[in-house]
Amino acid sequence: MNNKMQKEYIKKGGNYLGTLCDFKPSRSTGSAGNKKATSFFARTVKRNGFQVRTDTFNCLDFKNQNAILKSKSKNFSVFPSPFSLGCKVKTELVCVSSIEELATCCCIGKLLLLKDKICNEQLMPKEFVFYNPEHHKKIYSLLQKNNPAAIITATKPNPDLVGAIYPYPLIEDGDFNIPSCYCSRSTGQKLSKHEGEIFELVIKAKRIFTKACNVVASKNPKSDRKIVICAHIDSRAGTPGASDNASGTVVLLLLAEMLSDYQGDNCIEIVALNGEDHFSVAGQMDYLRLNKNKLGKIIMAINIDDVGYKKGKTSYTFYQCSNQTKQFVRMIFSKNAELMEGEPWYNGDHMIFSQNSVESIALTSANSAYLMRNITHTQKDKPEIIKIGKLVEIANGLKKLVLNLNYRE
């Protein structure tokens, strides 16, 4: 790639990133900004000669206004959980610190504060299919059995699992119908001193039944051999989502232009998946539903997530790949100074392919751990943390891999 062409791609990539991060209120699945983002993506890839399909699915959006918790004349700082139902309750406060205590407590119709050990990690949504540990299921089961009027969860920082956001909701689940809010650990400690007192909780929130779509762009779609390159286009509600994952989406847009004159034998499928940061991963589930009998055609799936951070390189990792495939990819990527082999990670969209025995590769920032602890899922995730030249280099490396796969036996 010559300097002039590289500068042109950097300019386009910067415009794409700014556009995606500017959609309001954010790109959360099903929101107005998300719909604008998928339309923008579809229009852009179509200009490069791809056949474009938008696969629409039902999903749940939400609107939270605020939550007010008070006892007598004292107010406590709490926040509505995403997808929570609204409520107005006035009842006794009961505190629980462990699953064992939850199993024996009497909190029907009361206000239940979950704190300490039981709040060590965010609960997976109760219907989540990819990872759902038994102790999470047991907590949900006990909550539904005990049927409190509403729930308050007091969490401590856990950036490795939920990103830099704090406080964060223990419960983020549109399939769970007990109203809930969340607070910091210190607020929970203050609340627990008032156990047995009467509290009033008002949660102003509502669920919005809506639709969203995946965007699937393909060249040579009739081929029996397919290469899938994907990135999730949605972001966490209320955040710009520059690294998570506007940057990965920009790589797809740049790659589509680099492959505008593609004439190879394999089908190229560029997919903007929609739902990685949504409790139900609705877009990923819809993609699997529509392709359940076609996954055997995929010779390689490539997922791009959290790339382009201004510090450090981009790591690539393998899943379900043969030694021959690993050697082949290493040979191609060794010529790209931006790419380095890293350690596997298992909470991205590549898992929908690897769990179905598809050879898969995932690309992310080599500094992804730092991003999770300090930036991910916050307002800090803005375009200025991304170096556009890195996105161009990633797209160029993927172009070379895609083209060389046509010659691989």
C-alpha positions in Angstrom: 0.0 0.0 0.0 1.5 3.3 -1.1 1.6 6.4 1.2 -1.1 8.2 -0.8 -3.5 5.3 -0.5 -2.8 4.8 3.2 -3.5 8.5 3.8 -6.8 8.2 2.0 -7.8 5.2 4.1 -6.8 6.9 7.3 -9.0 9.9 6.4 -12.0 7.6 5.6 -11.4 5.6 8.7 -11.4 8.7 10.9 -14.7 9.8 9.3 -16.2 6.4 9.8 -15.2 6.3 13.5 -16.5 9.8 14.2 -19.8 9.0 12.5 -20.3 5.8 14.4 -19.5 7.3 17.8 -21.7 10.3 17.2 -25.0 8.4 16.7 -27.3 9.3 19.6 -28.2 8.3 22.2 -25.7 5.5 21.6 -25.4 2.3 19.5 -27.1 0.0 22.0 -29.0 -2.7 20.3 -32.5 -1.6 19.1 -32.0 2.1 20.0 -32.4 5.0 17.5 -28.6 5.4 17.3 -28.2 1.7 16.6 -30.6 1.8 13.7 -28.7 4.7 12.2 -25.5 2.8 12.6 -26.7 -0.3 10.8 -28.2 1.8 8.0 -24.9 3.7 7.6 -22.9 0.4 7.5 -25.2 -1.1 4.9 -25.0 1.9 2.6 -21.3 2.1 2.9 -20.5 -1.6 2.1 -23.0 -1.6 -0.7 -21.0 1.1 -2.5 -18.1 -1.4 -2.7 -20.1 -3.9 -4.8 -21.2 -6.2 -2.0 -24.6 -7.8 -1.9 -26.2 -6.5 1.3 -28.8 -8.2 3.4 -30.3 -6.8 6.6 -31.6 -9.6 8.9 -34.1 -8.1 11.3 -34.9 -9.6 14.7 -37.0 -8.6 17.7 -35.2 -7.2 20.7 -35.6 -5.2 23.9 -34.5 -1.7 24.5 -35.0 0.3 27.7 -35.3 3.8 29.0 -34.2 4.6 32.6 -34.9 8.0 34.2 -33.8 7.6 37.8 -34.3 5.7 41.1 -35.0 7.3 44.5 -34.4 5.4 47.7 -35.1 6.9 51.1 -35.7 6.1 54.7 -37.5 8.7 56.7 -35.7 11.9 55.7 -32.5 10.3 54.4 -31.8 9.5 50.7 -29.4 6.9 49.3 -27.8 7.0 45.9 -29.1 4.1 43.7 -29.5 3.6 39.9 -32.1 1.7 37.9 -30.7 -1.6 36.5 -30.7 -1.9 32.7 -34.0 -3.4 31.5 -35.6 -3.2 35.0 -39.3 -2.8 35.4 -40.4 0.4 37.1 -41.9 0.3 40.6 -43.0 2.3 43.6 -42.8 0.3 46.9 -42.7 1.2 50.6 -41.7 -1.8 52.7 -39.2 -3.3 55.2 -35.5 -3.7 54.2 -34.0 -7.2 54.4 -30.2 -7.8 53.8 -28.6 -10.9 52.3 -24.9 -11.6 51.9 -24.7 -15.1 50.5 -26.6 -17.8 48.6 -27.1 -19.7 51.8 -28.7 -16.7 53.5 -30.9 -16.1 50.4 -32.1 -19.7 50.6 -33.4 -19.2 54.2 -34.4 -15.5 54.3 -38.1 -14.4 54.4 -38.4 -11.4 52.0 -41.7 -11.9 50.1 -43.0 -8.4 49.4 -40.0 -6.8 51.0 -37.1 -4.7 49.8 -34.1 -7.0 49.4 -30.5 -5.7 49.6 -27.9 -8.1 48.1 -24.4 -7.3 49.3 -20.9 -8.7 49.9 -20.2 -12.3 48.7 -23.4 -12.8 46.7 -22.5 -9.7 44.6 -18.9 -10.8 43.8 -19.6 -11.1 40.0 -22.3 -9.8 37.7 -25.0 -12.4 37.1 -25.3 -13.7 33.6 -28.8 -13.2 32.1 -31.0 -16.1 33.2 -31.6 -17.3 29.6 -28.0 -16.7 28.4 -27.0 -19.8 26.3 -23.2 -19.4 25.9 -22.1 -19.3 29.6 -24.4 -19.6 32.6 -22.8 -21.0 35.8 -25.0 -23.0 38.2 -24.6 -20.6 41.1 -26.0 -17.8 38.9 -29.0 -20.0 38.1 -29.5 -20.8 41.7 -29.5 -17.1 42.7 -32.1 -16.3 40.1 -34.2 -19.3 41.2 -34.1 -18.2 44.8 -35.0 -14.6 44.0 -38.0 -15.7 42.1 -39.0 -18.1 44.8 -38.6 -15.5 47.6 -40.4 -12.9 45.4 -39.2 -9.6 47.0 -41.0 -6.4 46.0 -37.8 -5.0 44.6 -34.0 -5.7 44.8 -31.0 -3.4 45.5 -27.6 -4.8 44.7 -24.4 -3.4 46.2 -21.4 -4.3 44.0 -17.7 -3.7 44.3 -15.4 -2.9 41.4 -14.7 -5.8 39.0 -13.1 -4.4 35.9 -11.9 -7.8 34.5 -15.5 -8.8 34.1 -17.6 -5.7 33.6 -15.1 -3.1 32.4 -14.3 0.2 34.1 -17.9 1.1 34.9 -18.6 1.5 38.6 -20.9 1.1 40.3 -22.3 -1.6 38.0 -25.6 -3.5 38.0 -25.5 -7.1 39.3 -28.6 -7.8 37.3 -28.9 -6.8 33.6 -31.7 -9.0 32.3 -34.9 -8.2 30.4 -36.2 -11.7 31.2 -36.1 -11.1 34.9 -39.3 -9.4 36.2 -38.5 -8.3 39.7 -37.6 -4.5 39.7 -34.0 -3.9 40.6 -31.5 -1.1 41.1 -27.9 -1.0 42.1 -25.5 1.0 44.2 -21.8 1.2 45.3 -20.5 -1.2 48.0 -20.1 1.7 50.4 -23.7 2.7 49.9 -24.7 -0.9 50.5 -22.8 -0.9 53.8 -24.6 2.2 54.9 -28.0 0.7 53.9 -27.3 -2.5 55.8 -27.2 -0.6 59.1 -30.9 0.2 58.6 -32.1 -3.4 58.1 -35.6 -3.8 59.4 -36.6 -0.2 58.8 -39.2 1.0 56.3 -37.8 2.3 53.0 -39.5 3.8 50.0 -38.1 2.9 46.5 -39.2 4.5 43.3 -37.7 3.2 40.0 -38.6 5.2 36.9 -37.8 2.9 34.0 -39.5 1.1 31.2 -38.8 -1.6 28.6 -39.2 -0.9 24.9 -40.1 -3.7 22.5 -38.4 -2.9 19.2 -36.4 -4.4 16.3 -32.8 -4.3 15.2 -30.8 -6.0 12.5 -27.5 -7.7 11.6 -26.0 -6.5 8.3 -24.5 -9.2 6.1 -22.5 -8.1 3.1 -21.2 -10.8 0.7 -19.3 -11.4 -2.5 -19.6 -14.6 -4.5 -22.4 -15.8 -2.1 -23.1 -19.0 -4.1 -19.7 -20.5 -3.3 -19.5 -23.6 -1.1 -16.5 -22.2 0.8 -17.1 -19.1 2.9 -14.8 -16.7 4.9 -16.7 -14.7 7.6 -15.2 -11.5 9.0 -17.3 -10.0 11.7 -17.4 -7.3 14.4 -20.2 -6.2 16.7 -21.6 -2.8 15.7 -23.5 -2.2 19.0 -22.2 -0.4 22.1 -23.1 -0.3 25.7 -26.0 2.0 26.3 -24.9 5.6 27.0 -21.3 5.2 25.8 -19.5 6.3 22.6 -18.1 2.8 22.2 -15.0 3.9 20.1 -12.9 0.8 20.9 -15.9 -1.3 21.9 -16.6 -1.7 19.0 -16.7 1.2 16.5 -13.1 0.5 15.7 -13.8 -3.1 14.7 -16.7 -1.9 12.6 -14.4 0.6 10.9 -12.0 -2.2 10.0 -14.9 -4.0 8.3 -15.7 -0.9 6.3 -12.1 -0.4 5.2 -11.7 -4.1 4.4 -14.9 -3.9 2.2 -13.3 -1.1 0.2 -10.0 -3.0 -0.1 -11.9 -6.0 -1.4 -14.2 -4.0 -3.8 -12.7 -5.7 -6.8 -12.5 -9.2 -5.3 -12.9 -12.0 -7.8 -11.9 -15.1 -5.7 -13.5 -18.5 -5.5 -14.5 -18.2 -1.9 -17.5 -16.4 -0.6 -16.5 -13.3 1.4 -19.1 -12.5 4.1 -18.6 -9.3 6.1 -21.0 -9.2 9.0 -21.9 -6.3 11.4 -23.3 -8.4 14.3 -25.7 -6.6 16.6 -26.0 -7.6 20.2 -22.7 -8.5 21.8 -23.3 -5.9 24.6 -27.0 -6.8 24.8 -28.3 -9.1 27.6 -29.9 -11.5 25.1 -27.2 -11.4 22.4 -30.2 -11.3 20.0 -28.2 -10.6 16.8 -25.8 -13.4 17.4 -28.6 -15.8 18.2 -30.4 -14.8 15.0 -27.3 -15.2 12.9 -26.9 -18.8 14.3 -30.6 -19.5 13.6 -30.4 -18.4 10.0 -27.1 -20.2 9.4 -27.5 -23.4 11.5 -27.3 -25.6 8.4 -24.6 -23.6 6.7 -21.8 -23.3 9.3 -20.0 -26.2 7.6 -19.3 -24.0 4.6 -17.2 -21.6 6.7 -13.5 -22.3 6.2 -12.5 -19.5 8.6 -14.3 -17.0 10.8 -12.5 -13.8 12.0 -13.8 -11.6 14.8 -12.6 -8.1 15.4 -13.2 -6.4 18.7 -11.6 -3.6 20.7 -8.8 -2.9 18.2 -6.9 0.3 17.4 -6.0 1.5 20.9 -3.3 4.1 20.5 -0.8 2.2 22.7 0.5 -1.3 21.8 -0.1 -3.7 18.9 -3.0 -5.8 17.8 -3.0 -9.4 19.0 -4.5 -12.4 17.1 -5.5 -15.7 18.7 -6.7 -19.1 17.4 -9.7 -21.2 18.2 -10.4 -24.7 16.8 -7.6 -24.2 14.4 -5.4 -27.0 13.0 -1.6 -26.6 13.3 -1.6 -26.2 9.5 -4.0 -23.2 9.7 -2.0 -21.6 12.5 1.2 -21.8 10.5 -0.5 -20.4 7.4 -2.0 -17.4 9.3 1.3 -16.8 11.1 3.1 -16.7 7.8 0.6 -14.1 6.4 0.5 -11.9 9.5 4.3 -12.0 10.1 4.6 -9.4 7.3 2.4 -7.0 9.2 4.2 -5.0 11.9 0.9 -4.2 13.7 -0.1 -7.8 14.3 1.3 -10.1 17.0 0.1 -13.5 18.4 -1.5 -13.2 21.8 -3.4 -15.2 24.5 -6.9 -16.6 23.8 -10.0 -14.8 25.2 -13.4 -16.3 25.3 -16.0 -13.5 25.7 -16.4 -12.4 22.1 -18.3 -13.2 18.9 -15.7 -15.7 17.7 -17.2 -18.1 20.2 -20.4 -18.6 18.2 -18.2 -20.0 15.5 -15.6 -21.9 17.5 -18.3 -23.6 19.6 -19.6 -24.9 16.4 -16.2 -26.4 15.4 -15.4 -23.6 12.9 -11.8 -22.6 12.6 -11.7 -19.1 14.1 -9.4 -16.1 14.7 -10.0 -13.2 17.0 -8.3 -9.8 16.9 -8.1 -7.4 19.8 -5.8 -4.8 21.3 -2.7 -6.3 23.0 -3.6 -3.8 25.8 -7.2 -5.1 26.1 -6.7 -5.8 29.8 -5.9 -2.1 30.4 -8.9 -1.0 28.3 -11.2 -3.2 30.3 -10.0 -1.9 33.6 -9.9 1.8 32.7 -12.0 2.7 29.6 -14.4 0.0 28.4 -18.1 0.7 29.0 -17.5 4.3 30.1 -17.6 7.7 28.6 -13.8 7.6 28.2 -14.2 5.3 25.2 -14.0 8.1 22.7 -12.5 8.3 19.2 -9.3 10.1 20.5 -8.1 6.9 22.1 -8.0 5.2 18.7 -5.1 5.4 16.2 -6.7 5.2 12.7 -3.5 4.0 11.1 -3.7 0.9 13.1 -7.2 0.1 11.8 -5.9 0.6 8.2 -3.0 -1.9 8.9 -5.4 -4.4 10.4 -7.7 -4.2 7.4 -4.7 -4.6 5.0 -3.5 -7.6 6.9 -7.0 -9.2 6.7 -7.1 -8.4 3.0 -3.9 -10.4 2.4 -5.2 -13.3 4.5 -8.5 -13.4 2.6 -6.8 -13.3 -0.8 -4.2 -16.0 0.2 -6.9 -18.3 1.4 -8.1 -18.6 -2.2 -4.8 -20.3 -3.0 -4.6 -22.5 0.0 -5.5 -26.2 -0.5 
